[in-house]
């Protein structure tokens, strides 16, 4: 699903550091770019001592092809590296912090890296996730990142900063701080989600898309006019957040039936050990063997109210009936269900006792159960999301969270639910980095306000003289230091 996106010349640069401002004369641009290929010692020291002044340049940002190789790739410490890194070809400044979003099921890690032996400028944002039960593996990986950052940037041991969010940011605060020996800043979870989503919507080409069986990934262009919208964040549980502007949001609802529900029930019903294994089984399953469909009741579509014969009337609705039928068959065959099929020594059939009774194949498999439960939870979330969007007059609905994982059946179910209940008036929007909204938001909390916005401060500086640009930048930095950000 991840394909390399072309660089977008219209993507704006972020607010730049004071020694990195846009050349007043276009003829100086090539010289400036050449000079920015390397990071000087003064810039490294400034970044380490004042990490809030680090500014990300998103001009030309694009998502890297799946086949591309990223530094620090590998899962020797139990982590899973997301192959959709974001390349930032024009960012050359040092980044001295990493971000982690620790939820109930997964810990998501975001960090910036620069290929040490590459001639290409810039670097990339890397994405990794760990099961929260293996948080020690995540902490160990962060320790390795700290060492590599020191080697690459020549920074001091305590220079790295960890931006943390999610419930685990507080639960594992001491563990991370003590293991790494660095500052850990715990950030508000909801705020980080919104900051991360706004970044992906407005800055990254080929990030946001709609899904359907006929058009699996229809990308939407980054845009500046994005409010208001509804964010449905599906992790272990589900939160639904109305966003009316930058940092203007309110949680309007949610449900406890989320990814943790699917994970927990399937681990009991199927013996699966990982979420990815469960999704893989759902791909192979047939929910019609477990669910009661409209066609099972009416024999055909119920066209008068718009229900197809394949529509689920009752999740797991066939299981009870099949169980009763199996019990009746067992009774009719002489109590086989109780083990009475064993012949007694004086029975006329004693000579046949060594012939095993062929076991009856179960009417459904673990894969069928997985698919049915996935549909049940996804349909429930989709309907609640639609009702919340109607209640709050929101036409745009974004779905995020690690529950989705780019899984086509999940996206198709959520998309169908929104289209069905809205009569096609609304669409469900998905992201290629849906599980990293909070982690990216925490990462960006180290950035000044409007650093990556269209019509941002840097756009206003184009065409001004050097002195005028410096005055405006100084005023902006003063506002940021005064608590505006």
The 8 nearest C-alpha neighbors of each residue, nearest first, counted from 0:
[[1, 2, 405, 216, 65, 431, 215, 64],
 [0, 2, 65, 64, 83, 3, 63, 431],
 [3, 1, 64, 4, 0, 65, 63, 62],
 [2, 4, 64, 63, 62, 5, 1, 61],
 [3, 5, 61, 62, 2, 6, 205, 204],
 [6, 4, 7, 3, 61, 204, 59, 62],
 [5, 7, 59, 61, 8, 60, 4, 204],
 [8, 6, 59, 9, 10, 5, 204, 60],
 [7, 9, 10, 59, 6, 58, 11, 5],
 [10, 8, 7, 11, 58, 59, 6, 12],
 [9, 11, 58, 7, 8, 59, 12, 202],
 [12, 10, 58, 9, 453, 13, 57, 451],
 [11, 13, 58, 56, 57, 451, 14, 10],
 [12, 14, 451, 56, 450, 57, 55, 15],
 [13, 15, 450, 457, 54, 456, 12, 451],
 [16, 14, 19, 20, 54, 13, 17, 56],
 [15, 17, 19, 18, 54, 20, 14, 52],
 [16, 18, 19, 20, 15, 472, 469, 473],
 [17, 19, 16, 20, 15, 42, 21, 35],
 [20, 18, 16, 17, 15, 21, 35, 31],
 [21, 19, 15, 17, 18, 22, 16, 14],
 [20, 22, 23, 19, 461, 28, 15, 31],
 [23, 21, 24, 28, 27, 20, 25, 31],
 [24, 22, 21, 25, 464, 462, 465, 463],
 [23, 25, 26, 22, 27, 28, 21, 462],
 [26, 24, 27, 28, 23, 22, 29, 21],
 [25, 27, 24, 28, 29, 30, 22, 23],
 [28, 26, 25, 30, 24, 29, 22, 31],
 [27, 29, 31, 25, 30, 26, 22, 32],
 [30, 28, 32, 31, 27, 33, 26, 25],
 [29, 31, 33, 27, 28, 32, 34, 26],
 [32, 30, 28, 34, 33, 29, 27, 35],
 [33, 31, 35, 29, 34, 30, 28, 36],
 [32, 34, 30, 31, 35, 36, 29, 37],
 [33, 35, 31, 32, 36, 30, 37, 29],
 [34, 36, 32, 37, 33, 31, 91, 38],
 [37, 35, 120, 33, 34, 32, 91, 38],
 [38, 36, 35, 39, 34, 91, 120, 33],
 [37, 39, 92, 42, 91, 40, 35, 36],
 [38, 40, 42, 41, 37, 43, 35, 44],
 [41, 39, 43, 42, 44, 38, 45, 153],
 [42, 40, 44, 43, 39, 45, 38, 46],
 [41, 43, 45, 40, 39, 44, 46, 38],
 [42, 44, 40, 46, 41, 45, 93, 47],
 [45, 43, 47, 41, 46, 42, 48, 40],
 [46, 44, 42, 48, 43, 47, 49, 41],
 [45, 47, 50, 43, 49, 44, 48, 53],
 [46, 48, 44, 45, 50, 49, 158, 43],
 [47, 49, 45, 46, 44, 50, 158, 43],
 [50, 48, 46, 51, 47, 45, 52, 53],
 [51, 49, 46, 52, 53, 47, 48, 95],
 [50, 52, 445, 49, 53, 446, 447, 46],
 [51, 53, 50, 49, 54, 46, 446, 447],
 [54, 52, 51, 50, 46, 446, 94, 55],
 [53, 55, 446, 15, 52, 14, 16, 56],
 [54, 56, 13, 90, 57, 53, 450, 14],
 [55, 57, 13, 90, 12, 58, 89, 54],
 [58, 56, 12, 60, 13, 87, 55, 59],
 [57, 59, 12, 11, 10, 60, 56, 89],
 [58, 60, 6, 7, 10, 8, 57, 61],
 [61, 59, 87, 57, 58, 86, 6, 203],
 [62, 60, 86, 4, 85, 6, 204, 63],
 [61, 63, 85, 3, 4, 84, 83, 86],
 [62, 64, 3, 84, 83, 85, 86, 61],
 [63, 65, 3, 2, 66, 67, 1, 62],
 [66, 64, 82, 67, 1, 83, 63, 2],
 [67, 65, 64, 68, 82, 63, 2, 1],
 [66, 68, 64, 65, 63, 69, 82, 84],
 [69, 67, 66, 70, 72, 65, 82, 64],
 [68, 70, 72, 71, 67, 84, 125, 82],
 [71, 69, 72, 114, 68, 112, 113, 125],
 [72, 70, 73, 69, 144, 125, 80, 112],
 [73, 71, 70, 69, 80, 74, 68, 79],
 [74, 72, 75, 71, 80, 79, 78, 76],
 [73, 75, 78, 77, 76, 79, 72, 80],
 [74, 76, 77, 73, 78, 72, 136, 140],
 [77, 75, 74, 136, 78, 140, 137, 139],
 [76, 78, 74, 75, 136, 129, 79, 133],
 [79, 77, 129, 74, 128, 76, 80, 127],
 [78, 80, 128, 127, 74, 81, 129, 77],
 [81, 79, 127, 126, 82, 72, 78, 128],
 [80, 82, 126, 83, 127, 79, 84, 128],
 [81, 83, 65, 84, 80, 64, 126, 63],
 [84, 82, 81, 63, 62, 65, 1, 85],
 [83, 85, 125, 63, 124, 82, 62, 86],
 [86, 84, 62, 124, 123, 61, 63, 83],
 [85, 87, 123, 61, 60, 88, 62, 122],
 [86, 88, 60, 123, 122, 121, 89, 90],
 [89, 87, 121, 90, 120, 86, 122, 59],
 [90, 88, 121, 87, 56, 58, 91, 120],
 [89, 91, 121, 56, 87, 88, 92, 55],
 [90, 92, 121, 89, 35, 120, 36, 93],
 [93, 91, 90, 38, 94, 53, 42, 54],
 [92, 94, 43, 95, 46, 91, 38, 53],
 [95, 93, 96, 92, 53, 111, 46, 50],
 [96, 94, 159, 47, 93, 160, 50, 158],
 [95, 97, 160, 159, 161, 94, 98, 162],
 [96, 98, 110, 161, 109, 162, 442, 160],
 [99, 97, 162, 442, 109, 438, 161, 163],
 [98, 100, 108, 163, 438, 107, 101, 109],
 [99, 101, 164, 438, 107, 165, 106, 163],
 [102, 100, 106, 167, 165, 168, 99, 105],
 [103, 101, 105, 165, 104, 106, 166, 167],
 [102, 104, 235, 105, 131, 101, 166, 167],
 [103, 105, 131, 102, 130, 235, 106, 259],
 [106, 104, 130, 131, 102, 129, 103, 101],
 [105, 107, 101, 129, 131, 128, 100, 102],
 [108, 106, 128, 100, 99, 127, 101, 105],
 [107, 109, 99, 127, 126, 98, 128, 438],
 [110, 108, 126, 98, 125, 97, 438, 99],
 [109, 111, 97, 125, 124, 98, 112, 108],
 [110, 112, 124, 123, 125, 94, 122, 113],
 [113, 111, 122, 123, 114, 124, 110, 125],
 [112, 114, 122, 115, 123, 121, 111, 70],
 [113, 115, 117, 116, 112, 70, 122, 69],
 [116, 114, 117, 113, 151, 118, 112, 70],
 [117, 115, 114, 118, 113, 119, 151, 70],
 [116, 118, 114, 119, 115, 120, 113, 122],
 [119, 117, 120, 116, 114, 36, 115, 121],
 [118, 120, 117, 121, 88, 36, 122, 114],
 [121, 119, 36, 88, 118, 91, 89, 122],
 [120, 122, 88, 90, 91, 89, 87, 119],
 [123, 121, 113, 87, 112, 88, 86, 90],
 [122, 124, 86, 87, 85, 112, 111, 125],
 [123, 125, 111, 85, 110, 84, 86, 112],
 [126, 124, 84, 110, 109, 111, 123, 127],
 [125, 127, 109, 81, 108, 80, 84, 124],
 [128, 126, 80, 108, 79, 81, 107, 78],
 [127, 129, 107, 79, 106, 78, 108, 105],
 [130, 128, 78, 106, 105, 131, 137, 79],
 [129, 131, 105, 132, 133, 104, 106, 134],
 [130, 132, 105, 134, 133, 104, 106, 129],
 [131, 133, 130, 134, 104, 105, 135, 129],
 [134, 132, 131, 135, 130, 136, 129, 137],
 [133, 135, 131, 137, 136, 132, 138, 130],
 [134, 136, 138, 133, 137, 139, 132, 140],
 [137, 135, 139, 134, 76, 138, 133, 77],
 [136, 138, 134, 140, 135, 139, 129, 141],
 [137, 139, 141, 135, 140, 136, 134, 142],
 [140, 138, 142, 136, 141, 137, 135, 143],
 [139, 141, 143, 137, 142, 138, 136, 144],
 [142, 140, 144, 138, 143, 139, 145, 137],
 [141, 143, 139, 145, 140, 144, 179, 138],
 [144, 142, 140, 146, 141, 145, 147, 139],
 [145, 143, 141, 147, 142, 146, 148, 140],
 [144, 146, 142, 148, 143, 147, 141, 149],
 [147, 145, 143, 149, 148, 144, 150, 142],
 [148, 146, 150, 144, 149, 145, 151, 143],
 [149, 147, 145, 151, 146, 150, 152, 144],
 [148, 150, 154, 153, 146, 147, 152, 151],
 [151, 149, 147, 153, 148, 152, 146, 154],
 [152, 150, 148, 149, 153, 147, 115, 154],
 [153, 151, 154, 149, 148, 150, 43, 93],
 [152, 154, 149, 150, 151, 155, 148, 43],
 [155, 153, 149, 152, 158, 156, 148, 47],
 [154, 156, 158, 157, 149, 153, 159, 47],
 [157, 155, 158, 154, 149, 159, 145, 146],
 [158, 156, 181, 155, 159, 180, 182, 160],
 [157, 159, 155, 156, 47, 154, 160, 95],
 [160, 158, 95, 96, 157, 181, 145, 161],
 [159, 161, 96, 182, 181, 183, 95, 158],
 [162, 160, 183, 97, 96, 98, 163, 184],
 [161, 163, 98, 184, 441, 183, 97, 442],
 [164, 162, 185, 99, 168, 98, 100, 184],
 [163, 165, 100, 168, 186, 188, 185, 187],
 [166, 164, 101, 188, 100, 167, 168, 102],
 [165, 167, 168, 102, 169, 101, 170, 164],
 [166, 168, 170, 101, 169, 165, 171, 102],
 [169, 167, 164, 163, 166, 165, 172, 171],
 [168, 170, 172, 167, 171, 166, 185, 165],
 [169, 171, 167, 172, 168, 166, 173, 174],
 [172, 170, 174, 167, 169, 173, 168, 175],
 [171, 173, 169, 175, 168, 174, 170, 176],
 [172, 174, 176, 175, 171, 177, 170, 169],
 [173, 175, 171, 177, 172, 176, 178, 138],
 [176, 174, 178, 172, 173, 177, 179, 171],
 [175, 177, 173, 180, 179, 181, 178, 174],
 [176, 178, 180, 174, 175, 179, 173, 181],
 [179, 177, 175, 176, 180, 174, 138, 142],
 [180, 178, 181, 176, 177, 142, 175, 141],
 [179, 181, 177, 176, 178, 157, 182, 175],
 [182, 180, 157, 179, 176, 160, 159, 183],
 [181, 183, 160, 161, 176, 184, 180, 159],
 [184, 182, 161, 162, 176, 160, 185, 181],
 [183, 185, 162, 163, 161, 186, 182, 160],
 [186, 184, 163, 164, 168, 162, 183, 169],
 [187, 185, 164, 163, 188, 184, 441, 162],
 [186, 188, 190, 189, 164, 191, 185, 165],
 [189, 187, 165, 191, 164, 190, 186, 192],
 [190, 188, 192, 191, 187, 193, 437, 240],
 [189, 191, 193, 192, 187, 188, 194, 246],
 [190, 192, 440, 437, 194, 188, 441, 189],
 [193, 191, 437, 436, 189, 195, 190, 194],
 [192, 194, 196, 190, 195, 191, 197, 189],
 [195, 193, 440, 191, 197, 196, 192, 198],
 [196, 194, 440, 436, 439, 198, 192, 193],
 [195, 197, 193, 199, 198, 194, 436, 200],
 [198, 196, 200, 194, 195, 199, 193, 201],
 [199, 197, 195, 196, 201, 200, 202, 194],
 [198, 200, 196, 203, 197, 202, 201, 195],
 [201, 199, 197, 198, 221, 202, 196, 207],
 [200, 202, 221, 222, 198, 199, 223, 197],
 [201, 203, 199, 198, 221, 200, 204, 10],
 [202, 204, 199, 206, 60, 61, 201, 221],
 [205, 203, 206, 221, 61, 220, 202, 4],
 [206, 204, 218, 207, 4, 203, 219, 220],
 [205, 207, 204, 431, 430, 203, 199, 208],
 [208, 206, 430, 429, 219, 218, 205, 200],
 [209, 207, 218, 217, 429, 219, 428, 216],
 [208, 210, 428, 217, 216, 429, 427, 218],
 [211, 209, 215, 216, 214, 411, 217, 410],
 [210, 212, 215, 214, 213, 411, 209, 414],
 [211, 213, 215, 214, 210, 411, 407, 216],
 [212, 214, 211, 215, 210, 216, 217, 411],
 [215, 213, 211, 212, 216, 217, 210, 209],
 [216, 214, 210, 211, 212, 213, 217, 209],
 [217, 215, 210, 208, 214, 209, 218, 211],
 [216, 218, 208, 209, 214, 215, 210, 219],
 [219, 217, 208, 205, 207, 216, 209, 220],
 [218, 220, 208, 207, 221, 217, 205, 206],
 [219, 221, 222, 204, 218, 205, 207, 200],
 [222, 220, 201, 200, 202, 204, 203, 219],
 [223, 221, 201, 224, 220, 225, 200, 202],
 [222, 224, 201, 225, 453, 221, 452, 200],
 [225, 223, 222, 226, 201, 227, 221, 453],
 [224, 226, 223, 227, 222, 228, 200, 201],
 [227, 225, 243, 228, 244, 224, 242, 245],
 [226, 228, 243, 242, 225, 244, 393, 229],
 [227, 229, 395, 242, 226, 393, 396, 241],
 [230, 228, 241, 396, 240, 397, 242, 395],
 [231, 229, 397, 240, 239, 398, 232, 396],
 [232, 230, 239, 398, 238, 397, 399, 233],
 [231, 233, 399, 400, 238, 237, 398, 230],
 [234, 232, 400, 237, 402, 399, 236, 257],
 [233, 235, 236, 400, 258, 402, 401, 237],
 [234, 236, 259, 258, 257, 103, 104, 233],
 [235, 237, 257, 255, 234, 256, 233, 258],
 [236, 238, 233, 253, 254, 257, 232, 234],
 [239, 237, 253, 232, 231, 252, 240, 233],
 [240, 238, 231, 252, 253, 230, 250, 251],
 [239, 241, 250, 230, 249, 251, 229, 242],
 [240, 242, 229, 249, 248, 228, 250, 251],
 [243, 241, 248, 228, 227, 244, 247, 229],
 [244, 242, 227, 226, 247, 248, 241, 228],
 [243, 245, 247, 226, 242, 246, 227, 248],
 [244, 246, 247, 243, 194, 242, 193, 248],
 [247, 245, 244, 248, 190, 193, 194, 242],
 [248, 246, 244, 245, 243, 242, 249, 241],
 [247, 249, 242, 241, 243, 246, 240, 250],
 [248, 250, 241, 240, 251, 242, 247, 239],
 [249, 251, 240, 252, 239, 241, 248, 238],
 [250, 252, 240, 239, 249, 241, 253, 387],
 [253, 251, 239, 250, 238, 254, 240, 387],
 [252, 254, 238, 237, 239, 255, 251, 236],
 [253, 255, 237, 256, 236, 238, 257, 252],
 [254, 256, 236, 257, 237, 253, 260, 235],
 [257, 255, 254, 260, 236, 376, 237, 258],
 [258, 256, 236, 260, 235, 259, 237, 255],
 [257, 259, 235, 261, 402, 260, 234, 262],
 [258, 260, 235, 262, 257, 261, 263, 236],
 [261, 259, 263, 257, 258, 262, 256, 264],
 [260, 262, 258, 264, 259, 263, 265, 257],
 [261, 263, 259, 260, 265, 264, 266, 258],
 [264, 262, 260, 266, 261, 265, 259, 267],
 [265, 263, 267, 266, 261, 262, 260, 268],
 [266, 264, 268, 267, 269, 262, 263, 261],
 [265, 267, 270, 271, 263, 264, 269, 268],
 [268, 266, 264, 265, 270, 269, 263, 271],
 [267, 269, 265, 266, 264, 270, 365, 368],
 [270, 268, 365, 265, 271, 266, 267, 368],
 [269, 271, 266, 267, 268, 272, 265, 365],
 [272, 270, 266, 269, 273, 277, 276, 265],
 [271, 273, 266, 270, 276, 274, 277, 262],
 [274, 272, 276, 275, 271, 277, 262, 266],
 [273, 275, 277, 276, 262, 278, 272, 271],
 [274, 276, 278, 277, 273, 279, 280, 272],
 [277, 275, 279, 273, 274, 278, 280, 271],
 [278, 276, 274, 280, 279, 275, 271, 281],
 [279, 277, 281, 275, 280, 276, 274, 282],
 [278, 280, 276, 282, 277, 281, 275, 283],
 [281, 279, 366, 277, 283, 282, 278, 284],
 [280, 282, 370, 369, 278, 284, 366, 283],
 [281, 283, 279, 280, 284, 278, 370, 408],
 [284, 282, 280, 281, 366, 279, 285, 367],
 [283, 285, 367, 366, 281, 370, 282, 280],
 [286, 284, 367, 287, 288, 370, 283, 366],
 [285, 287, 371, 367, 288, 289, 370, 290],
 [288, 286, 290, 289, 285, 291, 292, 367],
 [289, 287, 286, 363, 285, 290, 367, 362],
 [288, 290, 315, 286, 317, 287, 318, 367],
 [291, 289, 315, 314, 316, 287, 317, 286],
 [290, 292, 316, 313, 317, 312, 311, 295],
 [293, 291, 311, 312, 295, 294, 310, 309],
 [292, 294, 308, 296, 312, 295, 310, 297],
 [293, 295, 308, 298, 299, 297, 292, 296],
 [296, 294, 292, 293, 298, 297, 291, 308],
 [295, 297, 293, 294, 298, 292, 291, 299],
 [298, 296, 294, 299, 295, 293, 300, 301],
 [297, 299, 294, 295, 296, 300, 308, 293],
 [298, 300, 294, 308, 297, 301, 293, 307],
 [301, 299, 308, 307, 302, 306, 294, 293],
 [302, 300, 306, 303, 304, 307, 305, 299],
 [301, 303, 305, 304, 300, 306, 307, 299],
 [302, 304, 301, 305, 306, 300, 307, 299],
 [303, 305, 302, 306, 301, 307, 300, 293],
 [306, 304, 302, 303, 301, 307, 300, 419],
 [307, 305, 301, 302, 304, 300, 310, 308],
 [308, 306, 300, 309, 310, 301, 305, 293],
 [307, 309, 294, 300, 293, 299, 310, 292],
 [308, 310, 307, 292, 293, 294, 311, 300],
 [311, 309, 307, 308, 292, 293, 312, 306],
 [310, 312, 292, 313, 291, 293, 309, 290],
 [311, 313, 292, 293, 291, 310, 314, 290],
 [314, 312, 316, 291, 311, 290, 315, 292],
 [313, 315, 290, 316, 375, 291, 311, 371],
 [316, 314, 290, 289, 317, 318, 313, 291],
 [315, 317, 291, 313, 290, 314, 318, 289],
 [318, 316, 289, 291, 320, 290, 315, 319],
 [317, 319, 321, 320, 315, 316, 289, 322],
 [318, 320, 322, 321, 317, 323, 316, 315],
 [321, 319, 323, 317, 322, 318, 324, 316],
 [320, 322, 324, 318, 323, 319, 317, 325],
 [321, 323, 319, 325, 320, 324, 318, 326],
 [324, 322, 326, 320, 321, 325, 327, 319],
 [323, 325, 321, 327, 326, 322, 328, 320],
 [326, 324, 328, 322, 323, 327, 321, 329],
 [327, 325, 329, 323, 324, 328, 330, 322],
 [328, 326, 330, 324, 329, 325, 331, 323],
 [329, 327, 331, 325, 330, 326, 332, 324],
 [328, 330, 326, 335, 332, 336, 327, 334],
 [329, 331, 334, 327, 333, 328, 332, 326],
 [330, 332, 328, 329, 333, 327, 334, 335],
 [333, 331, 329, 330, 334, 335, 328, 327],
 [334, 332, 330, 331, 335, 329, 339, 340],
 [335, 333, 330, 336, 329, 337, 339, 332],
 [336, 334, 329, 338, 337, 339, 340, 333],
 [335, 337, 329, 334, 338, 330, 326, 339],
 [336, 338, 335, 339, 334, 340, 329, 330],
 [337, 339, 335, 340, 336, 341, 334, 333],
 [340, 338, 335, 341, 337, 334, 333, 336],
 [339, 341, 335, 338, 342, 334, 333, 356],
 [340, 342, 339, 352, 343, 338, 349, 335],
 [343, 341, 349, 352, 340, 346, 348, 344],
 [342, 344, 346, 345, 349, 341, 348, 352],
 [345, 343, 346, 349, 342, 347, 348, 350],
 [346, 344, 343, 347, 349, 348, 342, 350],
 [345, 347, 349, 343, 348, 344, 342, 350],
 [348, 346, 349, 345, 350, 344, 342, 343],
 [347, 349, 346, 351, 350, 342, 352, 343],
 [350, 348, 346, 352, 351, 342, 347, 344],
 [349, 351, 348, 352, 353, 347, 346, 342],
 [352, 350, 349, 348, 353, 354, 342, 347],
 [353, 351, 349, 354, 342, 350, 341, 348],
 [352, 354, 351, 355, 350, 349, 342, 341],
 [353, 355, 352, 351, 356, 350, 357, 341],
 [356, 354, 357, 353, 352, 358, 351, 341],
 [355, 357, 358, 354, 340, 359, 353, 352],
 [358, 356, 355, 359, 354, 360, 340, 335],
 [359, 357, 356, 360, 355, 361, 335, 336],
 [358, 360, 361, 357, 362, 356, 325, 329],
 [359, 361, 362, 358, 363, 357, 364, 325],
 [362, 360, 363, 359, 364, 358, 325, 321],
 [363, 361, 360, 364, 288, 321, 289, 359],
 [364, 362, 361, 288, 367, 289, 365, 368],
 [365, 363, 367, 366, 368, 361, 362, 284],
 [364, 366, 368, 269, 367, 369, 363, 280],
 [365, 367, 284, 280, 369, 364, 281, 368],
 [368, 366, 284, 285, 286, 364, 370, 365],
 [367, 369, 365, 371, 366, 370, 372, 364],
 [370, 368, 281, 366, 372, 367, 371, 373],
 [369, 371, 281, 373, 367, 286, 368, 372],
 [370, 372, 286, 368, 374, 373, 369, 375],
 [371, 373, 375, 374, 369, 370, 368, 376],
 [372, 374, 370, 371, 376, 375, 377, 369],
 [373, 375, 377, 371, 372, 376, 378, 370],
 [376, 374, 372, 378, 373, 377, 314, 371],
 [375, 377, 379, 373, 378, 374, 372, 380],
 [378, 376, 374, 380, 379, 375, 413, 373],
 [379, 377, 381, 375, 380, 376, 374, 382],
 [378, 380, 376, 382, 377, 381, 375, 383],
 [379, 381, 377, 383, 378, 382, 384, 376],
 [382, 380, 378, 413, 384, 416, 379, 383],
 [381, 383, 385, 379, 384, 380, 416, 378],
 [382, 384, 386, 380, 385, 381, 387, 379],
 [385, 383, 381, 387, 382, 386, 380, 388],
 [384, 386, 388, 382, 383, 387, 417, 381],
 [387, 385, 383, 389, 388, 384, 390, 382],
 [388, 386, 390, 384, 389, 385, 391, 383],
 [387, 389, 393, 385, 391, 386, 390, 392],
 [390, 388, 392, 386, 387, 391, 385, 393],
 [389, 391, 387, 388, 392, 386, 393, 385],
 [390, 392, 388, 389, 393, 387, 241, 386],
 [393, 391, 389, 388, 390, 394, 387, 227],
 [394, 392, 388, 391, 228, 395, 389, 229],
 [393, 395, 425, 392, 396, 388, 228, 389],
 [396, 394, 228, 393, 229, 397, 425, 426],
 [395, 397, 229, 427, 228, 230, 428, 394],
 [398, 396, 428, 230, 429, 231, 427, 229],
 [399, 397, 231, 429, 232, 230, 428, 396],
 [400, 398, 433, 232, 233, 231, 434, 397],
 [399, 401, 434, 233, 232, 234, 433, 402],
 [400, 402, 434, 403, 404, 234, 433, 233],
 [401, 403, 258, 234, 400, 233, 404, 235],
 [402, 404, 401, 405, 406, 409, 400, 410],
 [405, 403, 406, 401, 402, 434, 433, 400],
 [406, 404, 403, 407, 431, 410, 0, 409],
 [407, 405, 404, 409, 408, 403, 410, 278],
 [406, 408, 410, 409, 411, 405, 215, 210],
 [409, 407, 411, 410, 406, 412, 282, 374],
 [408, 410, 412, 407, 411, 406, 403, 413],
 [411, 409, 407, 413, 412, 408, 414, 406],
 [410, 412, 408, 414, 409, 413, 407, 211],
 [411, 413, 415, 409, 410, 414, 408, 416],
 [412, 414, 381, 416, 410, 415, 411, 377],
 [415, 413, 411, 427, 417, 416, 412, 410],
 [414, 416, 412, 418, 413, 417, 419, 411],
 [415, 417, 419, 413, 381, 414, 418, 420],
 [418, 416, 414, 420, 419, 415, 385, 421],
 [417, 419, 423, 415, 421, 416, 422, 420],
 [420, 418, 416, 422, 417, 421, 415, 423],
 [419, 421, 417, 422, 418, 416, 385, 382],
 [422, 420, 418, 424, 423, 419, 425, 417],
 [423, 421, 419, 420, 424, 418, 425, 417],
 [422, 424, 418, 421, 425, 419, 426, 417],
 [423, 425, 421, 422, 418, 426, 394, 417],
 [426, 424, 423, 421, 418, 394, 417, 395],
 [427, 425, 418, 417, 428, 414, 396, 395],
 [426, 428, 414, 396, 397, 209, 417, 429],
 [429, 427, 397, 209, 208, 396, 398, 426],
 [428, 430, 208, 398, 207, 397, 209, 427],
 [431, 429, 207, 433, 432, 206, 208, 399],
 [430, 432, 206, 433, 207, 405, 429, 1],
 [433, 431, 430, 434, 435, 436, 206, 83],
 [434, 432, 399, 430, 400, 431, 435, 436],
 [433, 435, 401, 400, 432, 436, 399, 404],
 [434, 436, 438, 437, 432, 433, 439, 107],
 [437, 435, 195, 192, 439, 196, 438, 434],
 [436, 438, 192, 191, 440, 439, 435, 100],
 [437, 439, 100, 441, 435, 99, 440, 436],
 [440, 438, 442, 195, 436, 441, 437, 435],
 [439, 441, 195, 191, 194, 437, 443, 442],
 [440, 442, 444, 438, 191, 439, 443, 162],
 [443, 441, 439, 98, 440, 444, 445, 438],
 [444, 442, 445, 440, 446, 441, 439, 194],
 [443, 445, 441, 446, 442, 440, 191, 447],
 [444, 446, 443, 51, 442, 447, 50, 53],
 [447, 445, 443, 444, 54, 51, 53, 448],
 [448, 446, 450, 449, 479, 484, 445, 51],
 [447, 449, 450, 484, 446, 479, 483, 451],
 [450, 448, 452, 451, 455, 447, 456, 14],
 [451, 449, 13, 14, 448, 447, 452, 446],
 [452, 450, 13, 449, 12, 57, 453, 14],
 [453, 451, 455, 449, 450, 454, 13, 201],
 [452, 454, 455, 11, 223, 451, 458, 201],
 [455, 453, 458, 452, 456, 459, 457, 11],
 [456, 454, 452, 453, 458, 457, 449, 459],
 [455, 457, 459, 458, 14, 460, 454, 449],
 [456, 458, 460, 14, 459, 455, 461, 13],
 [459, 457, 455, 456, 460, 454, 461, 453],
 [458, 460, 456, 457, 461, 455, 454, 462],
 [461, 459, 457, 458, 463, 468, 462, 456],
 [462, 460, 463, 459, 458, 457, 21, 23],
 [461, 463, 460, 464, 23, 459, 24, 468],
 [464, 462, 460, 461, 468, 467, 465, 23],
 [463, 465, 467, 466, 468, 462, 23, 460],
 [464, 466, 468, 467, 469, 463, 23, 22],
 [467, 465, 469, 468, 464, 470, 463, 471],
 [468, 466, 470, 464, 469, 465, 463, 471],
 [467, 469, 465, 471, 466, 470, 460, 472],
 [468, 470, 472, 466, 467, 471, 473, 465],
 [471, 469, 473, 467, 472, 468, 474, 466],
 [472, 470, 474, 468, 473, 469, 475, 467],
 [471, 473, 475, 469, 474, 470, 468, 476],
 [472, 474, 476, 470, 475, 471, 469, 477],
 [475, 473, 477, 471, 472, 476, 470, 478],
 [474, 476, 472, 478, 477, 473, 471, 479],
 [477, 475, 479, 473, 478, 474, 472, 480],
 [476, 478, 474, 480, 475, 479, 481, 473],
 [479, 477, 481, 475, 476, 480, 483, 474],
 [478, 480, 476, 483, 484, 481, 477, 482],
 [481, 479, 477, 482, 478, 476, 483, 484],
 [482, 480, 478, 479, 483, 477, 484, 476],
 [481, 483, 484, 480, 479, 478, 477, 476],
 [482, 484, 479, 478, 481, 480, 448, 477],
 [483, 479, 482, 448, 447, 480, 478, 481]]
